[in-house]
Structure formats: C-alpha cells, structure tokens
C-alpha cells in the first residue's frame, strides 16, 4: 500500500470515528417516571406536552420553541395559546398527536392509558411519562424534561432557584395555628383536594399552615359535608 493510500485510509478511519463519537455524544437515554427507558438519537426539538405542568416546565427552561402541541388544558404561559391544542387524558386523540410529527410526547403517567401510549410509539413517536406528586417529584420531572430536550444545565439552575425559594418561604412561615383548604377542582367536576404526600401539603407545612385534609392520602375526592366539618 502506497503512502498516499495509507493516508487516505487513516483519514477515513478518523472521519468514521469522529462521526460515531458525535452520534454517541448527541444520543439521549432517560428512564421516565413510570420506570420506562427511552432512547433518542438526539435531544428532542419537537415536543407535544399534554399536561399543564409539563408545558410550564418547558417554558421555565426557555424551551417554548420546542413545543409543537399542547393538551387543551395547558394555558400558561400565554404564549402556549399560539401552539396547536390536542385532546388529552381519557380523550387523547392519537391522530392529532401523530399529525404534529413530534419527536417526543410528554404525558402524565397518571392520566394515560398504556394502550394509547403503545399506539403512539408504534407511530414512531417516543413517549416520556412524568408524574410529580410531591416537590421531589417536581425536581425529577424538571431534570427528566431537561435531559430529553438537551437543557440539563437550565434544569439544574431552575431546581436550585426553586430550592432557594422554598428556603425563603420556610424562613418566613406564619406564626400561630392557621389552617388551609386546597380545592383542586370545583364542585361541578367533583370536589378534590390535596392531602398528605403532595407538594401543596408540603408547601403548607413550609408556611406554618395546617392542611385541613392532611389525613387524605395524595389527591383525594371529598364531600361538601367534609368541608363543612373541617376547621378552615
């Protein structure tokens, strides 16, 4: 083999090595909050988010431009109204989502039927499930979404800001015995409240307040009679 051919061969090997290294460096693998492993060739640039909290996380990470679709109840920040709305929850419309051609669908592990998820994945769309019930879960969701869209540093910064904010809240908690009632949904949709092991209950404790329904586990449905008996 001549020196010229050897040089060309080495250049080709180096080019292939660099290509492989680049592909490896841009690949993303995450474990979502349902324990499912999802792999992407590169950070997602087109996202459909079905829950309001996930839309807000994307906005807080400065990634509104990645949002190509949102659940119909996603209404903050105002800019999301410029994004296509799709059905979510029990009425999730697979065709609407597929038509938007997202890289990733971010949805709630609590709301979504696994058969629907399987069909969306069969269409070539990766599905990431989030489910933040407490503050630690919110941090996990932020870090997860940040990694999916390639904004790890922004996610770390946002989590740090939140922790600092909570420290300030705890340092200025109210004095005396005061109670609070969290109405998660109004009577017309069935009265639901936030009980123990939810981020709302945690924040109430930070503020020095007692949650009237701290005996309820998680998010629970209650009656008007229970509210009347509560020491609000």
KETORDO-178955 format. One line per field, with one value per atom (N, C-alpha, C): residue in three letters; x, y, z; atom name; residue number from 0. Coordinates in steps of 0.02 Angstrom, whole numbers, plus 50000, padded with zeros to 5 digits. Example, Ala and Ser with C-alpha at 12.3 -4.5 7.8 and 13.67 -1.06 7.14 Angstrom:
REM residues 2
code	(Ala	Ala	Ala	Ser	Ser	Ser)
px	(50660	50615	50660	50642	50684	50645)
py	(49716	49775	49835	49888	49947	50002)
pz	(50390	50390	50390	50354	50357	50394)
site	(N	CA	C	N	CA	C)
pos	(0	0	0	1	1	1)
REM end
This chain:
REM residues 232
code	(Unk	Unk	Unk	Unk	Unk	Unk	Unk	Unk	Unk	Unk	Unk	Unk	Unk	Unk	Unk	Unk	Unk	Unk	Unk	Unk	Unk	Unk	Unk	Unk	Unk	Unk	Unk	Unk	Unk	Unk	Unk	Unk	Unk	Unk	Unk	Unk	Unk	Unk	Unk	Unk	Unk	Unk	Unk	Unk	Unk	Unk	Unk	Unk	Unk	Unk	Unk	Unk	Unk	Unk	Unk	Unk	Unk	Unk	Unk	Unk	Unk	Unk	Unk	Unk	Unk	Unk	Unk	Unk	Unk	Unk	Unk	Unk	Unk	Unk	Unk	Unk	Unk	Unk	Unk	Unk	Unk	Unk	Unk	Unk	Unk	Unk	Unk	Unk	Unk	Unk	Unk	Unk	Unk	Unk	Unk	Unk	Unk	Unk	Unk	Unk	Unk	Unk	Unk	Unk	Unk	Unk	Unk	Unk	Unk	Unk	Unk	Unk	Unk	Unk	Unk	Unk	Unk	Unk	Unk	Unk	Unk	Unk	Unk	Unk	Unk	Unk	Unk	Unk	Unk	Unk	Unk	Unk	Unk	Unk	Unk	Unk	Unk	Unk	Unk	Unk	Unk	Unk	Unk	Unk	Unk	Unk	Unk	Unk	Unk	Unk	Unk	Unk	Unk	Unk	Unk	Unk	Unk	Unk	Unk	Unk	Unk	Unk	Unk	Unk	Unk	Unk	Unk	Unk	Unk	Unk	Unk	Unk	Unk	Unk	Unk	Unk	Unk	Unk	Unk	Unk	Unk	Unk	Unk	Unk	Unk	Unk	Unk	Unk	Unk	Unk	Unk	Unk	Unk	Unk	Unk	Unk	Unk	Unk	Unk	Unk	Unk	Unk	Unk	Unk	Unk	Unk	Unk	Unk	Unk	Unk	Unk	Unk	Unk	Unk	Unk	Unk	Unk	Unk	Unk	Unk	Unk	Unk	Unk	Unk	Unk	Unk	Unk	Unk	Unk	Unk	Unk	Unk	Unk	Unk	Unk	Unk	Unk	Unk	Unk	Unk	Unk	Unk	Unk	Unk	Unk	Unk	Unk	Unk	Unk	Unk	Unk	Unk	Unk	Unk	Unk	Unk	Unk	Unk	Unk	Unk	Unk	Unk	Unk	Unk	Unk	Unk	Unk	Unk	Unk	Unk	Unk	Unk	Unk	Unk	Unk	Unk	Unk	Unk	Unk	Unk	Unk	Unk	Unk	Unk	Unk	Unk	Unk	Unk	Unk	Unk	Unk	Unk	Unk	Unk	Unk	Unk	Unk	Unk	Unk	Unk	Unk	Unk	Unk	Unk	Unk	Unk	Unk	Unk	Unk	Unk	Unk	Unk	Unk	Unk	Unk	Unk	Unk	Unk	Unk	Unk	Unk	Unk	Unk	Unk	Unk	Unk	Unk	Unk	Unk	Unk	Unk	Unk	Unk	Unk	Unk	Unk	Unk	Unk	Unk	Unk	Unk	Unk	Unk	Unk	Unk	Unk	Unk	Unk	Unk	Unk	Unk	Unk	Unk	Unk	Unk	Unk	Unk	Unk	Unk	Unk	Unk	Unk	Unk	Unk	Unk	Unk	Unk	Unk	Unk	Unk	Unk	Unk	Unk	Unk	Unk	Unk	Unk	Unk	Unk	Unk	Unk	Unk	Unk	Unk	Unk	Unk	Unk	Unk	Unk	Unk	Unk	Unk	Unk	Unk	Unk	Unk	Unk	Unk	Unk	Unk	Unk	Unk	Unk	Unk	Unk	Unk	Unk	Unk	Unk	Unk	Unk	Unk	Unk	Unk	Unk	Unk	Unk	Unk	Unk	Unk	Unk	Unk	Unk	Unk	Unk	Unk	Unk	Unk	Unk	Unk	Unk	Unk	Unk	Unk	Unk	Unk	Unk	Unk	Unk	Unk	Unk	Unk	Unk	Unk	Unk	Unk	Unk	Unk	Unk	Unk	Unk	Unk	Unk	Unk	Unk	Unk	Unk	Unk	Unk	Unk	Unk	Unk	Unk	Unk	Unk	Unk	Unk	Unk	Unk	Unk	Unk	Unk	Unk	Unk	Unk	Unk	Unk	Unk	Unk	Unk	Unk	Unk	Unk	Unk	Unk	Unk	Unk	Unk	Unk	Unk	Unk	Unk	Unk	Unk	Unk	Unk	Unk	Unk	Unk	Unk	Unk	Unk	Unk	Unk	Unk	Unk	Unk	Unk	Unk	Unk	Unk	Unk	Unk	Unk	Unk	Unk	Unk	Unk	Unk	Unk	Unk	Unk	Unk	Unk	Unk	Unk	Unk	Unk	Unk	Unk	Unk	Unk	Unk	Unk	Unk	Unk	Unk	Unk	Unk	Unk	Unk	Unk	Unk	Unk	Unk	Unk	Unk	Unk	Unk	Unk	Unk	Unk	Unk	Unk	Unk	Unk	Unk	Unk	Unk	Unk	Unk	Unk	Unk	Unk	Unk	Unk	Unk	Unk	Unk	Unk	Unk	Unk	Unk	Unk	Unk	Unk	Unk	Unk	Unk	Unk	Unk	Unk	Unk	Unk	Unk	Unk	Unk	Unk	Unk	Unk	Unk	Unk	Unk	Unk	Unk	Unk	Unk	Unk	Unk	Unk	Unk	Unk	Unk	Unk	Unk	Unk	Unk	Unk	Unk	Unk	Unk	Unk	Unk	Unk	Unk	Unk	Unk	Unk	Unk	Unk	Unk	Unk	Unk	Unk	Unk	Unk	Unk	Unk	Unk	Unk	Unk	Unk	Unk	Unk	Unk	Unk	Unk	Unk	Unk	Unk	Unk	Unk	Unk	Unk	Unk	Unk	Unk	Unk	Unk	Unk	Unk	Unk	Unk	Unk	Unk	Unk	Unk	Unk	Unk	Unk	Unk	Unk	Unk	Unk	Unk	Unk	Unk	Unk	Unk	Unk	Unk	Unk	Unk	Unk	Unk	Unk	Unk	Unk	Unk	Unk	Unk	Unk	Unk	Unk	Unk	Unk	Unk	Unk	Unk	Unk	Unk	Unk	Unk	Unk	Unk	Unk)
px	(50042	50000	50045	50030	50071	50055	50102	50093	50028	50012	49952	49889	49888	49830	49825	49884	49884	49854	49874	49848	49773	49749	49677	49640	49669	49638	49632	49687	49687	49637	49633	49586	49514	49500	49433	49416	49465	49455	49440	49478	49468	49399	49379	49314	49257	49264	49213	49211	49270	49274	49241	49255	49225	49149	49126	49054	49021	49052	49025	49025	49080	49085	49032	49021	48971	48901	48886	48821	48810	48863	48858	48848	48882	48878	48810	48774	48710	48652	48665	48612	48590	48525	48496	48460	48474	48438	48414	48349	48321	48277	48267	48218	48162	48102	48048	48019	47968	47941	47893	47886	47850	47899	47964	48016	48033	48012	48024	48087	48129	48189	48174	48191	48179	48245	48259	48320	48304	48340	48334	48401	48401	48464	48495	48452	48474	48421	48437	48386	48326	48267	48205	48200	48180	48169	48096	48055	47983	47947	47910	47879	47804	47765	47695	47690	47665	47657	47583	47557	47485	47462	47507	47486	47513	47474	47491	47559	47573	47636	47696	47691	47747	47757	47702	47707	47743	47726	47756	47830	47848	47919	47958	47931	47964	47975	47923	47929	47982	47982	48030	48102	48110	48176	48195	48150	48163	48157	48115	48109	48040	48007	47941	47944	48002	48008	48007	48016	48013	47942	47895	47826	47787	47767	47727	47654	47640	47572	47564	47503	47489	47421	47413	47348	47300	47235	47188	47182	47206	47203	47269	47316	47379	47367	47369	47352	47402	47462	47513	47582	47625	47613	47569	47552	47505	47528	47594	47621	47599	47578	47560	47496	47457	47396	47411	47474	47494	47512	47511	47529	47466	47469	47411	47388	47322	47293	47268	47281	47258	47221	47178	47142	47191	47174	47218	47178	47213	47180	47144	47083	47044	47022	47027	47006	47065	47124	47183	47171	47186	47174	47241	47251	47315	47329	47277	47287	47309	47282	47302	47376	47398	47467	47514	47498	47541	47547	47493	47493	47542	47559	47606	47679	47690	47756	47808	47790	47839	47893	47950	48000	47977	47946	47928	47859	47821	47760	47774	47762	47769	47699	47686	47619	47623	47566	47563	47554	47594	47588	47520	47490	47426	47367	47373	47316	47311	47367	47368	47360	47318	47307	47368	47391	47451	47441	47380	47366	47375	47355	47364	47438	47476	47548	47581	47561	47589	47574	47514	47497	47536	47547	47586	47658	47685	47753	47758	47705	47705	47708	47685	47686	47755	47802	47871	47884	47839	47847	47867	47920	47941	47894	47879	47834	47871	47869	47901	47846	47842	47791	47819	47784	47802	47745	47761	47708	47737	47728	47754	47699	47703	47653	47678	47743	47771	47827	47858	47909	47968	47989	48044	48027	47963	47941	47943	47930	47935	48007	48054	48125	48143	48118	48132	48105	48044	48013	48054	48076	48116	48181	48215	48278	48267	48213	48196	48182	48139	48122	48183	48222	48283	48330	48337	48381	48352	48286	48254	48265	48264	48271	48342	48388	48458	48470	48433	48442	48455	48505	48521	48541	48583	48608	48551	48505	48448	48403	48396	48356	48388	48454	48489	48480	48485	48478	48407	48357	48287	48274	48299	48290	48323	48383	48418	48378	48349	48308	48247	48216	48157	48175	48230	48252	48266	48297	48310	48245	48197	48132	48096	48099	48066	48100	48166	48202	48178	48166	48143	48072	48030	47962	47964	48005	48010	48037	48081	48111	48061	48007	47957	47888	47886	47821	47779	47714	47667	47671	47652	47650	47579	47573	47507	47479	47420	47388	47339	47357	47314	47306	47247	47233	47221	47225	47214	47178	47133	47097	47116	47139	47157	47100	47069	47017	47050	47064	47099	47051	46989	46937	46871	46830	46767	46713	46658	46602	46576	46573	46544	46582	46646	46685	46700	46670	46684	46738	46724	46771	46832	46890	46953	46999	47039	47085	47154	47203	47271	47284	47298	47311	47386	47403	47474	47511	47576	47620	47606	47583	47577	47619	47638	47680	47642	47575	47536	47536	47531	47535	47604	47656	47724	47734	47706	47713	47675	47615	47577	47618	47651	47693	47750	47781	47836	47812	47749	47722	47697	47698	47674	47599	47568	47496	47481	47421	47398	47347	47359	47313	47252	47192	47131	47121	47150	47140	47206	47248	47311	47302	47240	47225	47208	47200	47187	47254	47259	47320	47322	47372	47379	47322	47303	47248	47184	47136	47077	47012	46960	46894	46860	46829	46796	46725	46687	46617	46608	46553	46538	46532	46505	46497	46566	46614	46681	46712	46699	46725	46691	46626	46589	46615	46638	46664	46736	46771	46843	46851	46906	46920	46959	46923	46954	46957)
py	(49941	50000	50063	50109	50170	50216	50265	50313	50353	50367	50406	50367	50302	50260	50252	50245	50239	50302	50360	50423	50429	50409	50411	50363	50305	50255	50281	50311	50339	50396	50437	50493	50468	50413	50384	50355	50320	50291	50346	50401	50457	50489	50496	50526	50483	50417	50372	50372	50377	50379	50442	50499	50562	50561	50531	50526	50485	50429	50385	50420	50456	50491	50545	50581	50634	50605	50549	50517	50495	50468	50445	50503	50559	50617	50651	50646	50679	50633	50569	50522	50535	50524	50535	50472	50450	50393	50414	50407	50425	50369	50368	50325	50370	50362	50409	50390	50425	50416	50358	50321	50257	50199	50215	50164	50137	50173	50151	50185	50147	50176	50199	50262	50291	50316	50299	50321	50364	50419	50464	50471	50478	50489	50556	50604	50672	50703	50757	50791	50811	50805	50820	50895	50910	50980	50994	50941	50948	50906	50941	50908	50923	50872	50882	50867	50914	50905	50907	50855	50851	50882	50889	50916	50987	51026	51096	51103	51060	51065	51055	51009	50996	51053	51084	51144	51200	51208	51260	51246	51183	51165	51182	51165	51181	51257	51296	51369	51394	51366	51387	51371	51320	51302	51343	51389	51429	51390	51339	51293	51294	51352	51357	51341	51355	51344	51270	51226	51154	51128	51168	51145	51152	51094	51095	51076	51054	51035	51034	51050	51052	51022	50995	50973	51032	51020	51075	51115	51086	51122	51158	51157	51193	51266	51311	51380	51431	51407	51453	51429	51477	51549	51564	51627	51646	51624	51620	51602	51533	51489	51421	51421	51476	51479	51485	51500	51500	51431	51382	51313	51272	51225	51182	51145	51143	51108	51039	50989	50921	50894	50845	50813	50775	50770	50737	50695	50664	50623	50564	50551	50495	50506	50569	50585	50596	50573	50583	50559	50603	50589	50573	50509	50487	50520	50525	50554	50626	50665	50735	50740	50697	50698	50678	50624	50599	50651	50686	50737	50793	50805	50859	50837	50772	50744	50762	50753	50770	50716	50734	50685	50647	50685	50658	50683	50638	50657	50652	50707	50705	50704	50654	50646	50624	50624	50604	50529	50498	50427	50411	50461	50451	50452	50495	50507	50460	50430	50400	50324	50300	50228	50199	50142	50112	50088	50071	50052	50112	50171	50233	50247	50239	50250	50203	50140	50090	50109	50133	50151	50213	50260	50319	50299	50254	50230	50190	50154	50116	50164	50226	50277	50310	50287	50314	50373	50386	50443	50416	50443	50423	50453	50415	50439	50440	50497	50505	50520	50479	50487	50522	50574	50610	50603	50605	50605	50635	50700	50734	50743	50706	50713	50758	50754	50795	50839	50880	50926	50889	50835	50796	50770	50752	50730	50785	50847	50905	50913	50906	50911	50856	50796	50740	50755	50781	50798	50850	50901	50954	50926	50885	50856	50809	50771	50725	50762	50812	50850	50888	50915	50950	50905	50843	50796	50778	50768	50749	50802	50866	50920	50949	50918	50941	51005	51015	51076	51057	51015	50993	51050	51094	51149	51196	51209	51251	51218	51152	51115	51118	51110	51114	51183	51235	51304	51316	51291	51300	51265	51205	51168	51206	51232	51270	51332	51367	51426	51407	51351	51329	51313	51278	51260	51322	51371	51434	51469	51468	51499	51465	51399	51362	51376	51384	51401	51468	51515	51582	51578	51536	51526	51498	51447	51415	51463	51508	51556	51610	51617	51669	51640	51581	51549	51588	51579	51617	51592	51636	51618	51599	51557	51537	51478	51455	51397	51421	51409	51428	51368	51362	51305	51329	51282	51297	51238	51255	51203	51213	51160	51162	51132	51174	51150	51140	51077	51061	51065	51045	51051	51071	51111	51135	51082	51099	51053	51025	51066	51044	50985	50977	50921	50869	50878	50834	50865	50873	50907	50863	50890	50855	50902	50873	50913	50881	50918	50894	50872	50808	50782	50775	50731	50722	50689	50699	50674	50706	50769	50810	50872	50903	50963	51020	51022	51075	51069	51007	50996	51014	50997	51014	51090	51127	51199	51229	51201	51225	51217	51160	51148	51198	51211	51261	51329	51346	51411	51414	51357	51356	51345	51321	51309	51235	51221	51152	51137	51086	51066	51032	51058	51030	50957	50937	50868	50831	50842	50806	50731	50712	50641	50605	50644	50615	50598	50539	50519	50544	50584	50609	50654	50649	50689	50649	50676	50637	50674	50636	50665	50672	50728	50741	50765	50772	50795	50864	50896	50961	50956	50899	50888	50886	50854	50852	50922	50963	51032	51071	51059	51094	51075	51013	50991	51011	51029	51046	51113	51120	51183	51230	51258	51303	51373)
pz	(50000	50000	50000	49954	49950	50008	50018	50072	50063	50000	49986	50006	49990	50008	50083	50115	50189	50220	50194	50220	50211	50151	50138	50184	50196	50239	50311	50336	50403	50410	50358	50359	50363	50326	50326	50394	50424	50491	50541	50538	50584	50574	50511	50497	50525	50515	50541	50617	50648	50721	50748	50714	50736	50728	50673	50662	50716	50733	50784	50852	50866	50930	50935	50879	50878	50889	50855	50862	50934	50965	51033	51081	51068	51113	51111	51055	51050	51070	51076	51095	51166	51179	51245	51267	51327	51357	51426	51438	51503	51529	51594	51625	51651	51624	51642	51711	51732	51799	51805	51750	51751	51749	51751	51751	51682	51629	51561	51534	51499	51469	51398	51384	51318	51290	51227	51194	51134	51128	51071	51037	50972	50935	50952	50971	50988	51032	51068	51108	51065	51094	51057	51041	50980	50960	50945	50942	50930	50983	51026	51084	51086	51103	51122	51196	51235	51308	51324	51355	51367	51433	51481	51546	51556	51593	51604	51639	51688	51724	51678	51631	51586	51536	51515	51472	51510	51573	51614	51626	51634	51642	51579	51521	51458	51452	51471	51468	51517	51577	51628	51608	51565	51540	51478	51458	51399	51334	51335	51278	51246	51249	51217	51143	51112	51040	51021	51070	51056	51055	51081	51089	51024	50996	50935	50948	51009	51027	51102	51125	51197	51212	51272	51294	51299	51291	51288	51353	51409	51473	51490	51445	51455	51436	51486	51474	51502	51518	51544	51522	51502	51494	51434	51425	51372	51303	51293	51227	51204	51250	51229	51187	51191	51151	51076	51060	50989	50964	51009	50992	50982	50936	50921	50983	50994	51051	51030	51074	51060	51121	51110	51164	51209	51274	51320	51370	51418	51468	51437	51459	51433	51361	51337	51269	51221	51241	51200	51128	51080	51010	50977	50961	50933	50866	50824	50757	50761	50808	50816	50833	50878	50900	50843	50810	50755	50699	50686	50632	50646	50709	50727	50719	50708	50696	50750	50814	50866	50873	50901	50919	50981	51027	51092	51114	51145	51180	51255	51291	51364	51394	51435	51462	51534	51568	51638	51644	51687	51700	51732	51764	51797	51748	51696	51651	51592	51571	51505	51506	51461	51452	51416	51441	51412	51339	51321	51252	51205	51229	51190	51181	51235	51232	51182	51183	51138	51065	51050	50982	50958	51004	50985	50971	51011	50999	50934	50918	50854	50795	50805	50752	50747	50789	50785	50830	50878	50924	50992	51020	51087	51139	51191	51244	51310	51343	51409	51459	51512	51562	51624	51646	51707	51757	51821	51871	51936	51945	52003	52054	52109	52161	52218	52232	52285	52256	52298	52274	52243	52275	52247	52178	52169	52103	52051	52073	52027	52004	52052	52034	51983	51994	51949	51880	51877	51812	51775	51810	51779	51750	51790	51767	51708	51710	51656	51591	51594	51534	51509	51555	51535	51495	51517	51481	51413	51410	51347	51293	51312	51263	51261	51298	51296	51335	51389	51429	51502	51513	51581	51626	51601	51644	51663	51617	51633	51685	51680	51729	51798	51801	51865	51896	51855	51879	51905	51869	51890	51957	51964	52027	52085	52073	52125	52146	52096	52111	52153	52136	52173	52246	52255	52323	52364	52333	52368	52387	52341	52354	52412	52414	52468	52535	52534	52596	52623	52577	52598	52627	52596	52622	52693	52702	52768	52820	52799	52846	52867	52829	52844	52857	52886	52898	52949	52945	52987	53059	53104	53175	53195	53246	53270	53231	53252	53221	53167	53105	53049	53003	52973	52929	52858	52811	52741	52708	52662	52623	52550	52519	52448	52406	52365	52319	52251	52234	52172	52113	52124	52072	52105	52070	52099	52099	52132	52141	52075	52023	51960	51928	51946	51920	51974	52033	52089	52132	52196	52241	52255	52238	52252	52291	52335	52374	52374	52400	52405	52477	52487	52554	52566	52612	52630	52571	52571	52518	52451	52453	52391	52401	52345	52351	52384	52376	52407	52483	52507	52579	52606	52568	52588	52593	52545	52546	52605	52619	52677	52741	52748	52807	52810	52753	52750	52775	52758	52775	52847	52881	52950	52955	52901	52898	52907	52931	52937	52883	52844	52792	52824	52809	52839	52821	52764	52742	52738	52789	52791	52806	52824	52835	52770	52716	52650	52617	52587	52554	52482	52466	52398	52377	52313	52287	52298	52337	52354	52343	52328	52319	52387	52400	52464	52452	52506	52501	52531	52516	52545	52621	52643	52716	52751	52718	52747	52753	52702	52703	52759	52768	52821	52890	52898	52963	52974	52920	52926	52960	52995	53030	52984	52936	52888	52917)
site	(N	CA	C	N	CA	C	N	CA	C	N	CA	C	N	CA	C	N	CA	C	N	CA	C	N	CA	C	N	CA	C	N	CA	C	N	CA	C	N	CA	C	N	CA	C	N	CA	C	N	CA	C	N	CA	C	N	CA	C	N	CA	C	N	CA	C	N	CA	C	N	CA	C	N	CA	C	N	CA	C	N	CA	C	N	CA	C	N	CA	C	N	CA	C	N	CA	C	N	CA	C	N	CA	C	N	CA	C	N	CA	C	N	CA	C	N	CA	C	N	CA	C	N	CA	C	N	CA	C	N	CA	C	N	CA	C	N	CA	C	N	CA	C	N	CA	C	N	CA	C	N	CA	C	N	CA	C	N	CA	C	N	CA	C	N	CA	C	N	CA	C	N	CA	C	N	CA	C	N	CA	C	N	CA	C	N	CA	C	N	CA	C	N	CA	C	N	CA	C	N	CA	C	N	CA	C	N	CA	C	N	CA	C	N	CA	C	N	CA	C	N	CA	C	N	CA	C	N	CA	C	N	CA	C	N	CA	C	N	CA	C	N	CA	C	N	CA	C	N	CA	C	N	CA	C	N	CA	C	N	CA	C	N	CA	C	N	CA	C	N	CA	C	N	CA	C	N	CA	C	N	CA	C	N	CA	C	N	CA	C	N	CA	C	N	CA	C	N	CA	C	N	CA	C	N	CA	C	N	CA	C	N	CA	C	N	CA	C	N	CA	C	N	CA	C	N	CA	C	N	CA	C	N	CA	C	N	CA	C	N	CA	C	N	CA	C	N	CA	C	N	CA	C	N	CA	C	N	CA	C	N	CA	C	N	CA	C	N	CA	C	N	CA	C	N	CA	C	N	CA	C	N	CA	C	N	CA	C	N	CA	C	N	CA	C	N	CA	C	N	CA	C	N	CA	C	N	CA	C	N	CA	C	N	CA	C	N	CA	C	N	CA	C	N	CA	C	N	CA	C	N	CA	C	N	CA	C	N	CA	C	N	CA	C	N	CA	C	N	CA	C	N	CA	C	N	CA	C	N	CA	C	N	CA	C	N	CA	C	N	CA	C	N	CA	C	N	CA	C	N	CA	C	N	CA	C	N	CA	C	N	CA	C	N	CA	C	N	CA	C	N	CA	C	N	CA	C	N	CA	C	N	CA	C	N	CA	C	N	CA	C	N	CA	C	N	CA	C	N	CA	C	N	CA	C	N	CA	C	N	CA	C	N	CA	C	N	CA	C	N	CA	C	N	CA	C	N	CA	C	N	CA	C	N	CA	C	N	CA	C	N	CA	C	N	CA	C	N	CA	C	N	CA	C	N	CA	C	N	CA	C	N	CA	C	N	CA	C	N	CA	C	N	CA	C	N	CA	C	N	CA	C	N	CA	C	N	CA	C	N	CA	C	N	CA	C	N	CA	C	N	CA	C	N	CA	C	N	CA	C	N	CA	C	N	CA	C	N	CA	C	N	CA	C	N	CA	C	N	CA	C	N	CA	C	N	CA	C	N	CA	C	N	CA	C	N	CA	C	N	CA	C	N	CA	C	N	CA	C	N	CA	C	N	CA	C	N	CA	C	N	CA	C	N	CA	C	N	CA	C	N	CA	C	N	CA	C	N	CA	C	N	CA	C	N	CA	C	N	CA	C	N	CA	C	N	CA	C	N	CA	C	N	CA	C	N	CA	C	N	CA	C	N	CA	C	N	CA	C	N	CA	C	N	CA	C	N	CA	C	N	CA	C	N	CA	C	N	CA	C	N	CA	C	N	CA	C	N	CA	C	N	CA	C	N	CA	C	N	CA	C	N	CA	C	N	CA	C	N	CA	C)
pos	(0	0	0	1	1	1	2	2	2	3	3	3	4	4	4	5	5	5	6	6	6	7	7	7	8	8	8	9	9	9	10	10	10	11	11	11	12	12	12	13	13	13	14	14	14	15	15	15	16	16	16	17	17	17	18	18	18	19	19	19	20	20	20	21	21	21	22	22	22	23	23	23	24	24	24	25	25	25	26	26	26	27	27	27	28	28	28	29	29	29	30	30	30	31	31	31	32	32	32	33	33	33	34	34	34	35	35	35	36	36	36	37	37	37	38	38	38	39	39	39	40	40	40	41	41	41	42	42	42	43	43	43	44	44	44	45	45	45	46	46	46	47	47	47	48	48	48	49	49	49	50	50	50	51	51	51	52	52	52	53	53	53	54	54	54	55	55	55	56	56	56	57	57	57	58	58	58	59	59	59	60	60	60	61	61	61	62	62	62	63	63	63	64	64	64	65	65	65	66	66	66	67	67	67	68	68	68	69	69	69	70	70	70	71	71	71	72	72	72	73	73	73	74	74	74	75	75	75	76	76	76	77	77	77	78	78	78	79	79	79	80	80	80	81	81	81	82	82	82	83	83	83	84	84	84	85	85	85	86	86	86	87	87	87	88	88	88	89	89	89	90	90	90	91	91	91	92	92	92	93	93	93	94	94	94	95	95	95	96	96	96	97	97	97	98	98	98	99	99	99	100	100	100	101	101	101	102	102	102	103	103	103	104	104	104	105	105	105	106	106	106	107	107	107	108	108	108	109	109	109	110	110	110	111	111	111	112	112	112	113	113	113	114	114	114	115	115	115	116	116	116	117	117	117	118	118	118	119	119	119	120	120	120	121	121	121	122	122	122	123	123	123	124	124	124	125	125	125	126	126	126	127	127	127	128	128	128	129	129	129	130	130	130	131	131	131	132	132	132	133	133	133	134	134	134	135	135	135	136	136	136	137	137	137	138	138	138	139	139	139	140	140	140	141	141	141	142	142	142	143	143	143	144	144	144	145	145	145	146	146	146	147	147	147	148	148	148	149	149	149	150	150	150	151	151	151	152	152	152	153	153	153	154	154	154	155	155	155	156	156	156	157	157	157	158	158	158	159	159	159	160	160	160	161	161	161	162	162	162	163	163	163	164	164	164	165	165	165	166	166	166	167	167	167	168	168	168	169	169	169	170	170	170	171	171	171	172	172	172	173	173	173	174	174	174	175	175	175	176	176	176	177	177	177	178	178	178	179	179	179	180	180	180	181	181	181	182	182	182	183	183	183	184	184	184	185	185	185	186	186	186	187	187	187	188	188	188	189	189	189	190	190	190	191	191	191	192	192	192	193	193	193	194	194	194	195	195	195	196	196	196	197	197	197	198	198	198	199	199	199	200	200	200	201	201	201	202	202	202	203	203	203	204	204	204	205	205	205	206	206	206	207	207	207	208	208	208	209	209	209	210	210	210	211	211	211	212	212	212	213	213	213	214	214	214	215	215	215	216	216	216	217	217	217	218	218	218	219	219	219	220	220	220	221	221	221	222	222	222	223	223	223	224	224	224	225	225	225	226	226	226	227	227	227	228	228	228	229	229	229	230	230	230	231	231	231)
REM end
